[in-house]
Amino acid sequence: MLNRVVLVGRLTKDPDLRYTPSGVAVANFTIAVNRPFTNQQGNRDADFLNCVVWRRPAENLANYMKKGSMIGVDGRLQSRTFEGQDGKTVFVTEVVADSVQFLESKGTSQDRGQDTSGFQNRNQNQNQAPWQNQNQNQNQEDPFKNNGEPIDISDDDLPF
């Protein structure tokens, strides 16, 4: 049997960090994951998936990521039930994360032109990788500017 979920998406709100009575950290969060196809209007719909992560990864997520941050989640799907305040049975399906990867540094989503919903701003450069800063490459020399001319390198400098 196999139960594995791998997701990449953006946090829809700041993670909710809490502690159990025994002091174990747990963070609940929701990520928006774009569907791989467009709808009839030509837009991409997103799925909003509830997730939970425990212990140190929960604290790290809450301390370093916030609404709009892009993360990767590796975990499993879990279903559970509990009795709600109204006495009715509540069914919950969520992703229990074994690990959460930060796919951009703290504050990068705001630096990249994110709107307040945390989704990609359509005016942003679509071809740029999320971890690249737009001004990062402007002051660096182009390593390929010699137009294919031979470079002077000794055989001793080659790694093979």
C-alpha positions as CSV (number, residue, x, y, z in Angstrom):
1,M,0.0,0.0,0.0
2,L,1.2,3.5,-0.8
3,N,0.0,6.8,0.6
4,R,2.2,9.6,-0.5
5,V,1.5,13.2,-1.4
6,V,4.0,15.7,-2.9
7,L,2.7,19.3,-3.4
8,V,4.2,22.6,-4.4
9,G,2.1,25.7,-3.7
10,R,1.7,29.0,-1.9
11,L,0.5,29.5,1.7
12,T,-2.9,31.1,1.6
13,K,-2.4,32.6,5.1
14,D,0.2,32.6,7.9
15,P,0.7,29.1,9.4
16,D,-1.2,28.5,12.7
17,L,1.3,27.3,15.3
18,R,0.0,25.7,18.5
19,Y,1.3,23.4,21.1
20,T,-0.3,20.2,22.5
21,P,-0.7,20.0,26.3
22,S,2.5,17.9,26.4
23,G,4.4,20.7,24.6
24,V,4.6,19.3,21.1
25,A,4.5,21.9,18.3
26,V,1.9,21.5,15.5
27,A,1.2,23.9,12.7
28,N,-1.9,23.9,10.5
29,F,-1.7,25.6,7.1
30,T,-3.4,25.7,3.7
31,I,-1.6,25.8,0.4
32,A,-3.0,26.8,-3.0
33,V,-1.8,24.4,-5.8
34,N,-2.4,25.4,-9.4
35,R,-4.1,22.8,-11.6
36,P,-2.0,21.8,-14.6
37,F,-4.7,22.9,-17.1
38,T,-6.7,26.0,-17.8
39,N,-10.5,26.3,-17.5
40,Q,-12.9,27.5,-20.2
41,Q,-12.0,31.1,-19.6
42,G,-8.3,30.3,-20.1
43,N,-7.4,30.7,-16.4
44,R,-5.8,28.2,-14.1
45,D,-7.9,27.1,-11.1
46,A,-6.2,26.2,-7.8
47,D,-7.0,23.6,-5.2
48,F,-6.8,24.7,-1.6
49,L,-5.4,21.9,0.5
50,N,-5.3,21.7,4.3
51,C,-2.1,20.4,5.8
52,V,-0.5,19.8,9.2
53,V,3.1,19.5,10.3
54,W,4.5,18.5,13.7
55,R,7.5,19.3,16.0
56,R,10.5,21.3,14.8
57,P,9.4,21.6,11.2
58,A,6.1,23.1,12.5
59,E,8.1,25.8,14.4
60,N,10.3,26.5,11.4
61,L,7.4,26.9,9.1
62,A,5.6,29.3,11.4
63,N,8.8,31.3,12.0
64,Y,10.1,31.6,8.5
65,M,7.2,31.4,6.1
66,K,4.0,33.5,5.8
67,K,1.0,34.1,3.5
68,G,2.1,33.9,-0.1
69,S,5.4,32.0,0.5
70,M,6.0,29.1,-1.9
71,I,6.7,25.8,-0.2
72,G,7.0,22.1,-1.0
73,V,5.2,19.5,1.1
74,D,6.0,15.8,1.2
75,G,3.7,13.7,3.3
76,R,0.6,11.5,3.3
77,L,-3.2,11.9,3.1
78,Q,-5.1,11.3,6.3
79,S,-8.8,11.2,7.1
80,R,-10.2,11.6,10.6
81,T,-13.5,12.4,12.3
82,F,-14.4,14.3,15.5
83,E,-17.5,15.6,17.1
84,G,-18.2,19.3,16.5
85,Q,-19.5,21.8,19.0
86,D,-23.0,21.3,17.6
87,G,-22.7,17.5,18.4
88,K,-22.5,16.5,14.7
89,T,-19.7,14.4,13.3
90,V,-17.1,16.4,11.3
91,F,-15.0,14.6,8.6
92,V,-11.6,16.0,7.8
93,T,-9.1,15.0,5.1
94,E,-5.7,16.7,5.3
95,V,-2.1,16.2,4.3
96,V,0.2,15.2,7.2
97,A,3.5,16.6,6.1
98,D,6.7,14.6,6.8
99,S,8.7,17.5,5.5
100,V,8.2,21.0,4.3
101,Q,10.7,22.6,2.0
102,F,11.0,26.4,1.7
103,L,11.2,27.2,-2.0
104,E,12.0,30.9,-1.5
105,S,13.7,32.8,1.2
106,K,11.9,34.8,3.9
107,G,10.2,37.9,2.4
108,T,10.9,37.0,-1.2
109,S,7.3,36.7,-2.2
110,Q,6.7,40.3,-1.3
111,D,9.9,41.3,-3.2
112,R,8.7,39.5,-6.3
113,G,5.5,41.6,-6.7
114,Q,3.0,39.4,-5.0
115,D,-0.5,40.8,-4.5
116,T,-2.2,40.6,-1.1
117,S,-3.9,37.2,-1.9
118,G,-0.5,35.5,-2.1
119,F,-0.9,34.5,-5.8
120,Q,1.4,35.4,-8.6
121,N,1.0,38.9,-9.9
122,R,0.4,38.8,-13.7
123,N,2.7,41.8,-14.3
124,Q,5.7,39.9,-12.9
125,N,8.3,38.3,-15.2
126,Q,6.9,34.8,-15.7
127,N,10.2,33.4,-17.0
128,Q,12.2,34.2,-13.8
129,A,12.9,31.5,-11.3
130,P,11.4,32.4,-7.9
131,W,14.7,32.3,-6.1
132,Q,16.3,34.8,-8.4
133,N,16.3,38.5,-7.6
134,Q,15.4,40.6,-10.7
135,N,18.5,42.8,-10.3
136,Q,20.8,39.9,-9.4
137,N,22.2,39.2,-12.8
138,Q,22.5,42.8,-14.2
139,N,25.9,43.5,-12.6
140,Q,27.5,40.2,-13.3
141,E,29.7,39.5,-16.3
142,D,28.3,37.2,-19.0
143,P,30.5,34.0,-18.9
144,F,29.5,33.2,-22.5
145,K,30.4,36.6,-24.0
146,N,33.5,35.3,-25.9
147,N,31.2,34.2,-28.7
148,G,32.5,30.7,-28.8
149,E,36.1,31.6,-29.2
150,P,38.6,29.2,-27.6
151,I,39.7,30.0,-24.0
152,D,43.1,29.4,-22.6
153,I,43.0,26.6,-20.1
154,S,45.5,24.0,-19.2
155,D,44.8,20.2,-19.1
156,D,45.8,20.3,-15.4
157,D,42.8,22.5,-14.7
158,L,40.3,20.0,-16.1
159,P,38.5,17.9,-13.5
160,F,38.6,14.7,-15.7
